[in-house]
Amino acid sequence: MHMGFFSNAINILQTLVVAIGAGLGVWGVINLMEGYGNDNPGANAHVR
C-alpha cells in the first residue's frame, strides 16, 4: 500500500474542497449583495 500517495491525495482533495467552498461562499455573498442592494437600481431591473 502506498500510504504516502494516499495521504498526499487526501490533502489535495481537502485543499480543493476548501478552495471551492470559499469561492462559492464569496460568489454567494456577491450575489446576495447585488440581488438585495436597493442602492443599485440596475440589479432590480428584472423585477419591474
PDBQT receptor file of N, H, CA, C and O in Angstrom, charges set to zero:
ATOM      1  N   MET A   1       0.857  -1.202   0.000  1.00  0.00    +0.000 N 
ATOM      2  CA  MET A   1       0.000   0.000   0.000  1.00  0.00    +0.000 C 
ATOM      3  C   MET A   1       0.887   1.245   0.000  1.00  0.00    +0.000 C 
ATOM      4  O   MET A   1       1.847   1.341   0.764  1.00  0.00    +0.000 OA
ATOM      5  N   HIS A   2       0.557   2.164  -0.844  1.00  0.00    +0.000 N 
ATOM      6  H   HIS A   2      -0.223   2.086  -1.465  1.00  0.00    +0.000 HD
ATOM      7  CA  HIS A   2       1.328   3.411  -0.931  1.00  0.00    +0.000 C 
ATOM      8  C   HIS A   2       0.635   4.457  -0.065  1.00  0.00    +0.000 C 
ATOM      9  O   HIS A   2      -0.120   5.287  -0.573  1.00  0.00    +0.000 OA
ATOM     10  N   MET A   3       0.889   4.419   1.232  1.00  0.00    +0.000 N 
ATOM     11  H   MET A   3       1.503   3.745   1.645  1.00  0.00    +0.000 HD
ATOM     12  CA  MET A   3       0.201   5.331   2.149  1.00  0.00    +0.000 C 
ATOM     13  C   MET A   3       0.584   6.786   1.896  1.00  0.00    +0.000 C 
ATOM     14  O   MET A   3      -0.230   7.691   2.077  1.00  0.00    +0.000 OA
ATOM     15  N   GLY A   4       1.830   7.002   1.476  1.00  0.00    +0.000 N 
ATOM     16  H   GLY A   4       2.492   6.266   1.329  1.00  0.00    +0.000 HD
ATOM     17  CA  GLY A   4       2.246   8.377   1.208  1.00  0.00    +0.000 C 
ATOM     18  C   GLY A   4       1.436   8.985   0.073  1.00  0.00    +0.000 C 
ATOM     19  O   GLY A   4       1.046  10.151   0.129  1.00  0.00    +0.000 OA
ATOM     20  N   PHE A   5       1.189   8.187  -0.951  1.00  0.00    +0.000 N 
ATOM     21  H   PHE A   5       1.506   7.240  -0.997  1.00  0.00    +0.000 HD
ATOM     22  CA  PHE A   5       0.408   8.704  -2.085  1.00  0.00    +0.000 C 
ATOM     23  C   PHE A   5      -1.017   9.031  -1.655  1.00  0.00    +0.000 C 
ATOM     24  O   PHE A   5      -1.566  10.069  -2.022  1.00  0.00    +0.000 OA
ATOM     25  N   PHE A   6      -1.615   8.119  -0.861  1.00  0.00    +0.000 N 
ATOM     26  H   PHE A   6      -1.169   7.275  -0.563  1.00  0.00    +0.000 HD
ATOM     27  CA  PHE A   6      -2.996   8.358  -0.435  1.00  0.00    +0.000 C 
ATOM     28  C   PHE A   6      -3.089   9.581   0.469  1.00  0.00    +0.000 C 
ATOM     29  O   PHE A   6      -4.026  10.370   0.352  1.00  0.00    +0.000 OA
ATOM     30  N   SER A   7      -2.127   9.743   1.366  1.00  0.00    +0.000 N 
ATOM     31  H   SER A   7      -1.366   9.102   1.461  1.00  0.00    +0.000 HD
ATOM     32  CA  SER A   7      -2.137  10.914   2.244  1.00  0.00    +0.000 C 
ATOM     33  C   SER A   7      -2.020  12.190   1.431  1.00  0.00    +0.000 C 
ATOM     34  O   SER A   7      -2.709  13.174   1.698  1.00  0.00    +0.000 OA
ATOM     35  N   ASN A   8      -1.141  12.170   0.434  1.00  0.00    +0.000 N 
ATOM     36  H   ASN A   8      -0.580  11.371   0.217  1.00  0.00    +0.000 HD
ATOM     37  CA  ASN A   8      -0.976  13.353  -0.414  1.00  0.00    +0.000 C 
ATOM     38  C   ASN A   8      -2.249  13.629  -1.191  1.00  0.00    +0.000 C 
ATOM     39  O   ASN A   8      -2.651  14.786  -1.310  1.00  0.00    +0.000 OA
ATOM     40  N   ALA A   9      -2.895  12.599  -1.723  1.00  0.00    +0.000 N 
ATOM     41  H   ALA A   9      -2.568  11.659  -1.626  1.00  0.00    +0.000 HD
ATOM     42  CA  ALA A   9      -4.132  12.793  -2.481  1.00  0.00    +0.000 C 
ATOM     43  C   ALA A   9      -5.228  13.351  -1.589  1.00  0.00    +0.000 C 
ATOM     44  O   ALA A   9      -5.994  14.220  -2.006  1.00  0.00    +0.000 OA
ATOM     45  N   ILE A  10      -5.303  12.845  -0.349  1.00  0.00    +0.000 N 
ATOM     46  H   ILE A  10      -4.681  12.139  -0.011  1.00  0.00    +0.000 HD
ATOM     47  CA  ILE A  10      -6.327  13.347   0.579  1.00  0.00    +0.000 C 
ATOM     48  C   ILE A  10      -6.075  14.821   0.893  1.00  0.00    +0.000 C 
ATOM     49  O   ILE A  10      -7.017  15.610   0.964  1.00  0.00    +0.000 OA
ATOM     50  N   ASN A  11      -4.813  15.191   1.079  1.00  0.00    +0.000 N 
ATOM     51  H   ASN A  11      -4.048  14.550   1.021  1.00  0.00    +0.000 HD
ATOM     52  CA  ASN A  11      -4.507  16.607   1.353  1.00  0.00    +0.000 C 
ATOM     53  C   ASN A  11      -4.901  17.477   0.168  1.00  0.00    +0.000 C 
ATOM     54  O   ASN A  11      -5.439  18.568   0.355  1.00  0.00    +0.000 OA
ATOM     55  N   ILE A  12      -4.639  17.007  -1.050  1.00  0.00    +0.000 N 
ATOM     56  H   ILE A  12      -4.202  16.120  -1.202  1.00  0.00    +0.000 HD
ATOM     57  CA  ILE A  12      -5.008  17.782  -2.240  1.00  0.00    +0.000 C 
ATOM     58  C   ILE A  12      -6.524  17.909  -2.333  1.00  0.00    +0.000 C 
ATOM     59  O   ILE A  12      -7.044  18.982  -2.639  1.00  0.00    +0.000 OA
ATOM     60  N   LEU A  13      -7.232  16.809  -2.068  1.00  0.00    +0.000 N 
ATOM     61  H   LEU A  13      -6.809  15.937  -1.820  1.00  0.00    +0.000 HD
ATOM     62  CA  LEU A  13      -8.700  16.861  -2.124  1.00  0.00    +0.000 C 
ATOM     63  C   LEU A  13      -9.246  17.835  -1.084  1.00  0.00    +0.000 C 
ATOM     64  O   LEU A  13     -10.158  18.609  -1.377  1.00  0.00    +0.000 OA
ATOM     65  N   GLN A  14      -8.698  17.801   0.123  1.00  0.00    +0.000 N 
ATOM     66  H   GLN A  14      -7.958  17.172   0.362  1.00  0.00    +0.000 HD
ATOM     67  CA  GLN A  14      -9.169  18.722   1.156  1.00  0.00    +0.000 C 
ATOM     68  C   GLN A  14      -8.914  20.170   0.744  1.00  0.00    +0.000 C 
ATOM     69  O   GLN A  14      -9.758  21.040   0.960  1.00  0.00    +0.000 OA
ATOM     70  N   THR A  15      -7.742  20.427   0.147  1.00  0.00    +0.000 N 
ATOM     71  H   THR A  15      -7.056  19.720  -0.029  1.00  0.00    +0.000 HD
ATOM     72  CA  THR A  15      -7.432  21.789  -0.300  1.00  0.00    +0.000 C 
ATOM     73  C   THR A  15      -8.408  22.232  -1.381  1.00  0.00    +0.000 C 
ATOM     74  O   THR A  15      -8.875  23.372  -1.376  1.00  0.00    +0.000 OA
ATOM     75  N   LEU A  16      -8.716  21.328  -2.309  1.00  0.00    +0.000 N 
ATOM     76  H   LEU A  16      -8.338  20.402  -2.313  1.00  0.00    +0.000 HD
ATOM     77  CA  LEU A  16      -9.659  21.665  -3.379  1.00  0.00    +0.000 C 
ATOM     78  C   LEU A  16     -11.044  21.949  -2.803  1.00  0.00    +0.000 C 
ATOM     79  O   LEU A  16     -11.701  22.909  -3.205  1.00  0.00    +0.000 OA
ATOM     80  N   VAL A  17     -11.484  21.119  -1.866  1.00  0.00    +0.000 N 
ATOM     81  H   VAL A  17     -10.950  20.339  -1.540  1.00  0.00    +0.000 HD
ATOM     82  CA  VAL A  17     -12.812  21.325  -1.272  1.00  0.00    +0.000 C 
ATOM     83  C   VAL A  17     -12.877  22.667  -0.554  1.00  0.00    +0.000 C 
ATOM     84  O   VAL A  17     -13.863  23.393  -0.680  1.00  0.00    +0.000 OA
ATOM     85  N   VAL A  18     -11.827  23.001   0.199  1.00  0.00    +0.000 N 
ATOM     86  H   VAL A  18     -11.026  22.411   0.301  1.00  0.00    +0.000 HD
ATOM     87  CA  VAL A  18     -11.816  24.281   0.921  1.00  0.00    +0.000 C 
ATOM     88  C   VAL A  18     -11.812  25.444  -0.069  1.00  0.00    +0.000 C 
ATOM     89  O   VAL A  18     -12.522  26.429   0.128  1.00  0.00    +0.000 OA
ATOM     90  N   ALA A  19     -11.006  25.331  -1.141  1.00  0.00    +0.000 N 
ATOM     91  H   ALA A  19     -10.429  24.530  -1.301  1.00  0.00    +0.000 HD
ATOM     92  CA  ALA A  19     -10.925  26.413  -2.123  1.00  0.00    +0.000 C 
ATOM     93  C   ALA A  19     -12.265  26.591  -2.830  1.00  0.00    +0.000 C 
ATOM     94  O   ALA A  19     -12.720  27.717  -3.025  1.00  0.00    +0.000 OA
ATOM     95  N   ILE A  20     -12.901  25.473  -3.216  1.00  0.00    +0.000 N 
ATOM     96  H   ILE A  20     -12.531  24.558  -3.057  1.00  0.00    +0.000 HD
ATOM     97  CA  ILE A  20     -14.198  25.567  -3.904  1.00  0.00    +0.000 C 
ATOM     98  C   ILE A  20     -15.248  26.139  -2.955  1.00  0.00    +0.000 C 
ATOM     99  O   ILE A  20     -16.058  26.976  -3.353  1.00  0.00    +0.000 OA
ATOM    100  N   GLY A  21     -15.232  25.688  -1.701  1.00  0.00    +0.000 N 
ATOM    101  H   GLY A  21     -14.574  25.008  -1.378  1.00  0.00    +0.000 HD
ATOM    102  CA  GLY A  21     -16.193  26.205  -0.729  1.00  0.00    +0.000 C 
ATOM    103  C   GLY A  21     -16.029  27.706  -0.516  1.00  0.00    +0.000 C 
ATOM    104  O   GLY A  21     -17.018  28.436  -0.451  1.00  0.00    +0.000 OA
ATOM    105  N   ALA A  22     -14.781  28.171  -0.407  1.00  0.00    +0.000 N 
ATOM    106  H   ALA A  22     -13.977  27.578  -0.460  1.00  0.00    +0.000 HD
ATOM    107  CA  ALA A  22     -14.535  29.602  -0.219  1.00  0.00    +0.000 C 
ATOM    108  C   ALA A  22     -14.998  30.380  -1.450  1.00  0.00    +0.000 C 
ATOM    109  O   ALA A  22     -15.598  31.447  -1.326  1.00  0.00    +0.000 OA
ATOM    110  N   GLY A  23     -14.717  29.842  -2.633  1.00  0.00    +0.000 N 
ATOM    111  H   GLY A  23     -14.230  28.975  -2.734  1.00  0.00    +0.000 HD
ATOM    112  CA  GLY A  23     -15.136  30.516  -3.873  1.00  0.00    +0.000 C 
ATOM    113  C   GLY A  23     -16.650  30.620  -3.953  1.00  0.00    +0.000 C 
ATOM    114  O   GLY A  23     -17.185  31.672  -4.302  1.00  0.00    +0.000 OA
ATOM    115  N   LEU A  24     -17.351  29.520  -3.628  1.00  0.00    +0.000 N 
ATOM    116  H   LEU A  24     -16.916  28.665  -3.345  1.00  0.00    +0.000 HD
ATOM    117  CA  LEU A  24     -18.817  29.559  -3.658  1.00  0.00    +0.000 C 
ATOM    118  C   LEU A  24     -19.344  30.525  -2.613  1.00  0.00    +0.000 C 
ATOM    119  O   LEU A  24     -20.326  31.224  -2.862  1.00  0.00    +0.000 OA
ATOM    120  N   GLY A  25     -18.708  30.578  -1.444  1.00  0.00    +0.000 N 
ATOM    121  H   GLY A  25     -17.910  30.010  -1.241  1.00  0.00    +0.000 HD
ATOM    122  CA  GLY A  25     -19.151  31.491  -0.401  1.00  0.00    +0.000 C 
ATOM    123  C   GLY A  25     -19.032  32.947  -0.842  1.00  0.00    +0.000 C 
ATOM    124  O   GLY A  25     -19.955  33.740  -0.657  1.00  0.00    +0.000 OA
ATOM    125  N   VAL A  26     -17.882  33.290  -1.429  1.00  0.00    +0.000 N 
ATOM    126  H   VAL A  26     -17.132  32.646  -1.579  1.00  0.00    +0.000 HD
ATOM    127  CA  VAL A  26     -17.682  34.668  -1.901  1.00  0.00    +0.000 C 
ATOM    128  C   VAL A  26     -18.684  34.987  -3.002  1.00  0.00    +0.000 C 
ATOM    129  O   VAL A  26     -19.276  36.066  -3.013  1.00  0.00    +0.000 OA
ATOM    130  N   TRP A  27     -18.878  34.034  -3.943  1.00  0.00    +0.000 N 
ATOM    131  H   TRP A  27     -18.398  33.157  -3.934  1.00  0.00    +0.000 HD
ATOM    132  CA  TRP A  27     -19.815  34.253  -5.051  1.00  0.00    +0.000 C 
ATOM    133  C   TRP A  27     -21.238  34.438  -4.521  1.00  0.00    +0.000 C 
ATOM    134  O   TRP A  27     -21.986  35.283  -5.012  1.00  0.00    +0.000 OA
ATOM    135  N   GLY A  28     -21.604  33.639  -3.512  1.00  0.00    +0.000 N 
ATOM    136  H   GLY A  28     -20.997  32.952  -3.112  1.00  0.00    +0.000 HD
ATOM    137  CA  GLY A  28     -22.940  33.764  -2.938  1.00  0.00    +0.000 C 
ATOM    138  C   GLY A  28     -23.143  35.108  -2.261  1.00  0.00    +0.000 C 
ATOM    139  O   GLY A  28     -24.201  35.722  -2.402  1.00  0.00    +0.000 OA
ATOM    140  N   VAL A  29     -22.132  35.573  -1.524  1.00  0.00    +0.000 N 
ATOM    141  H   VAL A  29     -21.273  35.074  -1.410  1.00  0.00    +0.000 HD
ATOM    142  CA  VAL A  29     -22.245  36.870  -0.855  1.00  0.00    +0.000 C 
ATOM    143  C   VAL A  29     -22.388  37.983  -1.889  1.00  0.00    +0.000 C 
ATOM    144  O   VAL A  29     -23.193  38.897  -1.715  1.00  0.00    +0.000 OA
ATOM    145  N   ILE A  30     -21.606  37.904  -2.964  1.00  0.00    +0.000 N 
ATOM    146  H   ILE A  30     -20.952  37.161  -3.106  1.00  0.00    +0.000 HD
ATOM    147  CA  ILE A  30     -21.701  38.930  -4.015  1.00  0.00    +0.000 C 
ATOM    148  C   ILE A  30     -23.089  38.910  -4.643  1.00  0.00    +0.000 C 
ATOM    149  O   ILE A  30     -23.672  39.965  -4.889  1.00  0.00    +0.000 OA
ATOM    150  N   ASN A  31     -23.627  37.707  -4.906  1.00  0.00    +0.000 N 
ATOM    151  H   ASN A  31     -23.152  36.849  -4.706  1.00  0.00    +0.000 HD
ATOM    152  CA  ASN A  31     -24.967  37.613  -5.483  1.00  0.00    +0.000 C 
ATOM    153  C   ASN A  31     -26.012  38.190  -4.537  1.00  0.00    +0.000 C 
ATOM    154  O   ASN A  31     -26.937  38.870  -4.981  1.00  0.00    +0.000 OA
ATOM    155  N   LEU A  32     -25.876  37.927  -3.236  1.00  0.00    +0.000 N 
ATOM    156  H   LEU A  32     -25.125  37.375  -2.875  1.00  0.00    +0.000 HD
ATOM    157  CA  LEU A  32     -26.835  38.480  -2.280  1.00  0.00    +0.000 C 
ATOM    158  C   LEU A  32     -26.750  40.005  -2.265  1.00  0.00    +0.000 C 
ATOM    159  O   LEU A  32     -27.772  40.690  -2.251  1.00  0.00    +0.000 OA
ATOM    160  N   MET A  33     -25.514  40.535  -2.269  1.00  0.00    +0.000 N 
ATOM    161  H   MET A  33     -24.684  39.978  -2.280  1.00  0.00    +0.000 HD
ATOM    162  CA  MET A  33     -25.344  41.989  -2.259  1.00  0.00    +0.000 C 
ATOM    163  C   MET A  33     -25.962  42.610  -3.503  1.00  0.00    +0.000 C 
ATOM    164  O   MET A  33     -26.625  43.644  -3.419  1.00  0.00    +0.000 OA
ATOM    165  N   GLU A  34     -25.746  41.976  -4.667  1.00  0.00    +0.000 N 
ATOM    166  H   GLU A  34     -25.208  41.136  -4.735  1.00  0.00    +0.000 HD
ATOM    167  CA  GLU A  34     -26.283  42.530  -5.911  1.00  0.00    +0.000 C 
ATOM    168  C   GLU A  34     -27.796  42.345  -5.980  1.00  0.00    +0.000 C 
ATOM    169  O   GLU A  34     -28.498  43.208  -6.507  1.00  0.00    +0.000 OA
ATOM    170  N   GLY A  35     -28.307  41.231  -5.453  1.00  0.00    +0.000 N 
ATOM    171  H   GLY A  35     -27.736  40.530  -5.024  1.00  0.00    +0.000 HD
ATOM    172  CA  GLY A  35     -29.732  40.947  -5.569  1.00  0.00    +0.000 C 
ATOM    173  C   GLY A  35     -30.576  41.786  -4.631  1.00  0.00    +0.000 C 
ATOM    174  O   GLY A  35     -31.686  42.181  -4.988  1.00  0.00    +0.000 OA
ATOM    175  N   TYR A  36     -30.063  42.072  -3.417  1.00  0.00    +0.000 N 
ATOM    176  H   TYR A  36     -29.162  41.752  -3.127  1.00  0.00    +0.000 HD
ATOM    177  CA  TYR A  36     -30.863  42.777  -2.428  1.00  0.00    +0.000 C 
ATOM    178  C   TYR A  36     -30.380  44.201  -2.194  1.00  0.00    +0.000 C 
ATOM    179  O   TYR A  36     -30.886  44.884  -1.303  1.00  0.00    +0.000 OA
ATOM    180  N   GLY A  37     -29.401  44.663  -2.983  1.00  0.00    +0.000 N 
ATOM    181  H   GLY A  37     -28.990  44.108  -3.707  1.00  0.00    +0.000 HD
ATOM    182  CA  GLY A  37     -28.916  46.031  -2.795  1.00  0.00    +0.000 C 
ATOM    183  C   GLY A  37     -29.886  47.033  -3.396  1.00  0.00    +0.000 C 
ATOM    184  O   GLY A  37     -30.007  47.126  -4.617  1.00  0.00    +0.000 OA
ATOM    185  N   ASN A  38     -30.578  47.785  -2.545  1.00  0.00    +0.000 N 
ATOM    186  H   ASN A  38     -30.479  47.709  -1.553  1.00  0.00    +0.000 HD
ATOM    187  CA  ASN A  38     -31.555  48.755  -3.032  1.00  0.00    +0.000 C 
ATOM    188  C   ASN A  38     -30.877  49.996  -3.604  1.00  0.00    +0.000 C 
ATOM    189  O   ASN A  38     -31.521  50.798  -4.281  1.00  0.00    +0.000 OA
ATOM    190  N   ASP A  39     -29.579  50.161  -3.336  1.00  0.00    +0.000 N 
ATOM    191  H   ASP A  39     -29.055  49.510  -2.785  1.00  0.00    +0.000 HD
ATOM    192  CA  ASP A  39     -28.881  51.344  -3.835  1.00  0.00    +0.000 C 
ATOM    193  C   ASP A  39     -28.434  51.143  -5.275  1.00  0.00    +0.000 C 
ATOM    194  O   ASP A  39     -27.817  52.034  -5.858  1.00  0.00    +0.000 OA
ATOM    195  N   ASN A  40     -28.741  49.965  -5.867  1.00  0.00    +0.000 N 
ATOM    196  H   ASN A  40     -29.242  49.241  -5.393  1.00  0.00    +0.000 HD
ATOM    197  CA  ASN A  40     -28.339  49.714  -7.257  1.00  0.00    +0.000 C 
ATOM    198  C   ASN A  40     -29.585  49.355  -8.055  1.00  0.00    +0.000 C 
ATOM    199  O   ASN A  40     -29.983  48.191  -8.078  1.00  0.00    +0.000 OA
ATOM    200  N   PRO A  41     -30.216  50.344  -8.720  1.00  0.00    +0.000 N 
ATOM    201  CA  PRO A  41     -31.442  50.063  -9.470  1.00  0.00    +0.000 C 
ATOM    202  C   PRO A  41     -31.230  49.044 -10.591  1.00  0.00    +0.000 C 
ATOM    203  O   PRO A  41     -32.156  48.311 -10.938  1.00  0.00    +0.000 OA
ATOM    204  N   GLY A  42     -30.038  48.991 -11.153  1.00  0.00    +0.000 N 
ATOM    205  H   GLY A  42     -29.286  49.587 -10.870  1.00  0.00    +0.000 HD
ATOM    206  CA  GLY A  42     -29.767  48.073 -12.258  1.00  0.00    +0.000 C 
ATOM    207  C   GLY A  42     -29.920  46.621 -11.844  1.00  0.00    +0.000 C 
ATOM    208  O   GLY A  42     -30.281  45.776 -12.664  1.00  0.00    +0.000 OA
ATOM    209  N   ALA A  43     -29.645  46.318 -10.564  1.00  0.00    +0.000 N 
ATOM    210  H   ALA A  43     -29.351  47.004  -9.899  1.00  0.00    +0.000 HD
ATOM    211  CA  ALA A  43     -29.727  44.935 -10.090  1.00  0.00    +0.000 C 
ATOM    212  C   ALA A  43     -31.165  44.463 -10.007  1.00  0.00    +0.000 C 
ATOM    213  O   ALA A  43     -31.424  43.262 -10.076  1.00  0.00    +0.000 OA
ATOM    214  N   ASN A  44     -32.112  45.393  -9.858  1.00  0.00    +0.000 N 
ATOM    215  H   ASN A  44     -31.901  46.369  -9.802  1.00  0.00    +0.000 HD
ATOM    216  CA  ASN A  44     -33.514  45.027  -9.699  1.00  0.00    +0.000 C 
ATOM    217  C   ASN A  44     -34.309  45.284 -10.986  1.00  0.00    +0.000 C 
ATOM    218  O   ASN A  44     -35.534  45.393 -10.945  1.00  0.00    +0.000 OA
ATOM    219  N   ALA A  45     -33.619  45.380 -12.118  1.00  0.00    +0.000 N 
ATOM    220  H   ALA A  45     -32.624  45.291 -12.151  1.00  0.00    +0.000 HD
ATOM    221  CA  ALA A  45     -34.309  45.679 -13.366  1.00  0.00    +0.000 C 
ATOM    222  C   ALA A  45     -35.261  44.546 -13.742  1.00  0.00    +0.000 C 
ATOM    223  O   ALA A  45     -36.311  44.795 -14.336  1.00  0.00    +0.000 OA
ATOM    224  N   HIS A  46     -34.905  43.289 -13.400  1.00  0.00    +0.000 N 
ATOM    225  H   HIS A  46     -34.053  43.086 -12.918  1.00  0.00    +0.000 HD
ATOM    226  CA  HIS A  46     -35.736  42.160 -13.814  1.00  0.00    +0.000 C 
ATOM    227  C   HIS A  46     -37.025  42.069 -12.994  1.00  0.00    +0.000 C 
ATOM    228  O   HIS A  46     -37.927  41.311 -13.350  1.00  0.00    +0.000 OA
ATOM    229  N   VAL A  47     -37.121  42.835 -11.896  1.00  0.00    +0.000 N 
ATOM    230  H   VAL A  47     -36.388  43.451 -11.607  1.00  0.00    +0.000 HD
ATOM    231  CA  VAL A  47     -38.323  42.761 -11.046  1.00  0.00    +0.000 C 
ATOM    232  C   VAL A  47     -39.448  43.564 -11.664  1.00  0.00    +0.000 C 
ATOM    233  O   VAL A  47     -40.614  43.180 -11.575  1.00  0.00    +0.000 OA
ATOM    234  N   ARG A  48     -39.107  44.664 -12.281  1.00  0.00    +0.000 N 
ATOM    235  H   ARG A  48     -38.160  44.976 -12.353  1.00  0.00    +0.000 HD
ATOM    236  CA  ARG A  48     -40.159  45.552 -12.790  1.00  0.00    +0.000 C 
ATOM    237  C   ARG A  48     -40.879  44.960 -13.984  1.00  0.00    +0.000 C 
ATOM    238  O   ARG A  48     -41.790  45.584 -14.528  1.00  0.00    +0.000 OA
TER     239      ARG A  48
